[in-house]
Each structure stands twice: as C-alpha cells, then as structure tokens.
Amino acid sequence: QVQVVESGGGLVQAGGSLRLSCAASGRTFSNLVMGWFRQAPGKEREFVATIHWSGRNTIYGDSMKGRFTISRGSAENTVYLQMNNLKPDDMAVYYCAAGRVFGTSGSSYDYWGQGTQVTVSS
C-alpha cells in the first residue's frame, strides 16, 4: 500500500556530482521521515543521510558530511540527495527509505525502494 521509488543514479567521474530523487506514494502517513542508505558489494548497508518530515533537522554519515545534501521536495513525501565531489568509495546501490522515526538505523524505516546504482569512475 506504500511504494517508494528512487531515481537519478548513473555513471560519474570522481569529483563529479549526481542528484538522486525519491518519492513515497500510496497510503502513507501524513508526515514521514525520509532517508538514504547505500550498500556496496560485499559490504554492510551504510547510513547516508536522513531528514525530518519538517525539513528542519538532518543527519549525515561521517564520510558524507560536506559533500552530500539531503532536502525535501515541495511535494509531500519527496526527498532529494545532492552528491558532490563523488569518490570511488561512494560507488554503491543507493536506497531511499521512509518511516515514522527520525534516526540512522534501517530498522527505523518501514518502506524501501528497490535502489538506484551509483557508479564512480577514476
């Protein structure tokens, strides 16, 4: 009854930028926290960024600080992730998630997208 769809991944050179988009639709709660996680082959899922439903508070993973920016769209339950100065270590499948708890744990999120691939070449 709730669908999460992300897009915007692709191939980019190291030092370049990408902007990911995400939207949750269907029978959703009125106010959803939305965030991003990523997973590279052979590695554990990693927290990237999250934003409170109001847009007033954000949290970033340590390696993302200063390079990534999460923001809410004008439409309800939409979110963007602006990624600048990308590094080869950023290469992963990026997942958008929505939930009712503002936090950095995947268990805080109830709805997940299928992921979008980000590839960084050097």
C-alpha positions, 0 to 999 in steps of 0.5 A: 500500500506504500511504494517508494521509488528512487531515481537519478543514479548513473555513471560519474567521474570522481569529483563529479556530482549526481542528484538522486530523487525519491518519492513515497506514494500510496497510503502513507502517513501524513508526515514521514521521515525520509532517508538514504542508505547505500550498500556496496558489494560485499559490504554492510548497508551504510547510513547516508543521510536522513531528514525530518518530515519538517525539513528542519533537522538532518543527519549525515554519515561521517564520510558524507558530511560536506559533500552530500545534501539531503532536502525535501521536495515541495511535494509531500513525501519527496526527498532529494540527495545532492552528491558532490565531489563523488569518490570511488568509495561512494560507488554503491546501490543507493536506497531511499527509505521512509518511516515514522522515526527520525534516526540512522538505523534501517530498522527505523524505516518501514518502506524501501525502494528497490535502489538506484546504482551509483557508479564512480569512475577514476 
